[in-house]
Amino acid sequence: MYIKDEVTKMSAKVKVKNGNFQVTIPMKEAYGNENFRRFLELQRAEEIISHSKASDEAIAFFAEEIDRDNWGKNKEWFLHGLSD
């Protein structure tokens, strides 16, 4: 089956093989579409996370550390933006 989406301008070929959908999308079209790129990035992140051996506590610790670092780097810029 061939699908052409007039909204995203992406064309795709869809096959069912061994009980699975196989979707083929030309790379140029896929990477030119921001929503599709985000979808691929999310899938890649979920794949990495699924193999992670990090504990929930370790993840929470690093998330808090990243938040503190980001706030330290962006506090002045953020607060300046609120005052405009």
Backbone hydrogen bonds, N-H to C=O, Kabsch-Sander energy under -0.5 kcal/mol:
donor,donor_aa,acceptor,acceptor_aa,energy
3,I,12,A,-3.1
5,D,10,M,-2.6
6,E,4,K,-0.6
9,K,5,D,-1.7
10,M,5,D,-0.5
12,A,3,I,-2.8
13,K,24,T,-2.3
14,V,1,M,-2.6
15,K,22,Q,-2.4
17,K,15,K,-0.5
17,K,20,N,-2.9
20,N,17,K,-1.6
22,Q,15,K,-3.2
23,V,21,F,-0.5
24,T,13,K,-2.9
24,T,22,Q,-0.5
25,I,23,V,-0.5
30,A,26,P,-2.4
31,Y,27,M,-2.9
32,G,28,K,-0.9
33,N,30,A,-1.2
34,E,32,G,-0.6
37,R,33,N,-2.3
38,R,34,E,-2.4
39,F,35,N,-2.1
40,L,36,F,-2.5
41,E,37,R,-2.6
42,L,38,R,-2.6
43,Q,39,F,-2.4
44,R,40,L,-2.3
45,A,41,E,-2.4
46,E,42,L,-2.6
47,E,43,Q,-2.0
48,I,44,R,-2.2
49,I,45,A,-2.8
50,S,46,E,-2.2
51,H,47,E,-0.7
51,H,48,I,-1.0
52,S,49,I,-1.3
59,I,55,S,-2.2
60,A,56,D,-2.5
61,F,57,E,-2.4
62,F,58,A,-2.4
63,A,59,I,-2.4
64,E,60,A,-2.4
65,E,61,F,-2.2
66,I,62,F,-2.5
67,D,63,A,-2.4
68,R,64,E,-2.5
69,D,65,E,-2.5
70,N,66,I,-3.0
71,W,67,D,-2.6
72,G,68,R,-2.5
73,K,69,D,-2.1
74,N,70,N,-2.2
75,K,71,W,-2.0
78,F,74,N,-2.9
79,L,75,K,-2.9
80,H,76,E,-2.3
81,G,77,W,-1.9
82,L,78,F,-1.4
83,S,79,L,-1.3
84,D,80,H,-0.7
